[in-house]
Amino acid sequence: MTFSVSRRIAASAEDVWALLTDTGKWPAWGPSITGVEPATASAGFAAGSSGRVRSVLGVALPYIVTAFEPGRYWSWSVAGIPATGHRVIPQGGGCLVTFTVPWWAPVYLPVCALALRRIERLATR
């Protein structure tokens, strides 16, 4: 069981997907992320991509992409704990973006909603 929050964004699914998978952009839209150190910068972003993510608490934690559907969906684990999922569904004139959280983390949904608003702002500039 998961919980989710969605937002319709008036930008192409490709543009939004690019924001979601460019680790250098994560601090711009992720309220709980201040930095990312991918394990291999040139390897691209796919299942098995890993590195360290720095949280607003100043702690750097290991991450790994656990599921990946190119252009549509990815999820990850942080410090070995299942974290958010990120889905993009093209829709006429834009896309629907959905973040999912595990059943035990519904309190994280407002953070995800803020991230979606930031993604919208970045994608529609």
C-alpha positions in Angstrom: 0.0 0.0 0.0 1.2 3.5 -0.9 0.0 7.0 -0.6 0.3 9.5 -3.4 0.0 13.2 -4.4 -0.3 14.4 -8.0 -0.2 17.6 -9.9 -1.1 18.5 -13.5 1.8 20.5 -15.0 1.5 22.5 -18.3 4.9 21.3 -19.5 5.9 18.3 -21.6 6.4 15.0 -20.0 9.9 15.0 -21.4 10.8 18.3 -19.7 9.4 17.1 -16.4 11.1 13.8 -16.7 14.4 15.6 -17.3 14.0 17.5 -14.1 13.2 14.3 -12.2 16.2 12.4 -13.4 18.9 15.1 -13.4 20.4 14.6 -10.0 22.0 18.1 -10.2 18.4 19.5 -10.3 17.1 17.6 -7.3 18.1 20.4 -4.7 16.1 22.9 -6.8 12.8 21.0 -6.4 13.4 18.6 -3.5 12.7 20.3 -0.2 14.6 17.7 1.8 17.7 17.6 -0.5 20.6 20.0 -0.4 23.0 18.1 -2.6 23.6 14.9 -4.6 26.8 13.0 -5.3 26.0 10.3 -8.0 28.4 7.3 -7.8 29.1 7.7 -11.6 28.2 11.0 -13.2 28.6 9.7 -16.8 26.5 6.5 -16.3 23.2 8.3 -16.8 20.1 7.6 -14.7 18.6 4.1 -14.6 17.8 1.2 -12.3 20.8 0.6 -10.1 22.0 4.2 -10.3 23.4 5.1 -6.9 25.3 7.7 -4.9 24.8 9.9 -1.8 22.1 12.4 -1.2 22.6 15.2 1.3 19.6 16.0 3.5 18.6 19.3 5.0 19.9 17.9 8.3 23.4 17.9 6.8 23.6 14.1 6.6 24.8 12.4 3.4 22.9 9.1 2.9 23.4 6.4 0.3 20.7 6.0 -2.3 19.9 3.5 -5.1 17.3 3.7 -7.9 15.2 0.5 -7.3 12.7 0.7 -10.2 12.9 2.5 -13.5 10.6 2.8 -16.5 12.3 5.2 -19.0 10.4 8.4 -19.4 7.6 7.3 -17.0 8.6 6.1 -13.5 11.4 5.7 -11.0 11.6 5.0 -7.3 14.5 4.7 -4.9 15.7 3.6 -1.5 17.6 6.0 0.8 19.9 4.4 3.4 18.3 1.1 2.5 14.7 2.3 3.2 12.1 2.5 0.4 11.5 6.2 -0.4 9.5 8.0 -3.0 8.3 7.0 -6.4 8.0 9.5 -9.3 5.6 9.0 -12.2 5.0 11.1 -15.3 2.0 10.5 -17.5 1.7 12.6 -20.7 -1.7 14.4 -21.1 -2.8 16.8 -23.7 -0.8 20.0 -23.3 1.1 18.8 -20.4 1.5 15.9 -18.0 0.3 14.5 -14.7 3.1 14.0 -12.2 2.6 11.7 -9.2 4.8 11.1 -6.2 4.2 8.0 -4.1 5.3 7.3 -0.5 5.4 4.0 1.4 2.4 3.2 3.6 4.3 4.2 6.7 5.2 7.7 5.4 2.0 9.6 4.7 3.3 12.6 6.7 5.8 13.1 3.9 3.0 13.9 1.4 3.1 17.7 2.1 6.8 17.7 1.3 6.0 15.9 -2.0 3.3 18.4 -2.8 5.8 21.2 -2.3 8.2 19.4 -4.6 5.6 19.2 -7.3 4.9 22.9 -7.1 8.6 23.6 -7.5 8.8 21.2 -10.4 5.9 23.0 -12.0 7.7 26.4 -11.6 10.9 25.0 -13.0 9.3 23.3 -16.0 7.1 26.2 -17.0 9.6 29.0 -16.8 
